[in-house]
């Protein structure tokens, strides 16, 4: 009887977490399932943002204005960039150009 309850609780827990998206830490963008999350991150000037690849294939982070560009990031690898000027920074994955995001930097 206790084993049945254990398996029922384990199954419900697995179902809850399987449907939950990976949440990014503060000042972090997570790459998962060919998506940048959050798609738009708002930060203050001087903030360092970390991009973390949780996908099982490599991705890059490339600013459309050429201000920053990462190497290909494998699973669980990161790339960080410090935003020293206010503005809107659009970026994409140069390996999968349909993947896009933006960082909005305020003074």
Secondary structure, DSSP 8 states (H G I E B T S, - for coil): -HHHHHHHHHHHHHHHHHTS-----TTEEEEETTEEESSEEEEETTEEEEEEE-SSS-B--EETTSS-B---B-TT-EEEEEE-S-EEEEEE-SSSTT-EEEEEEE-
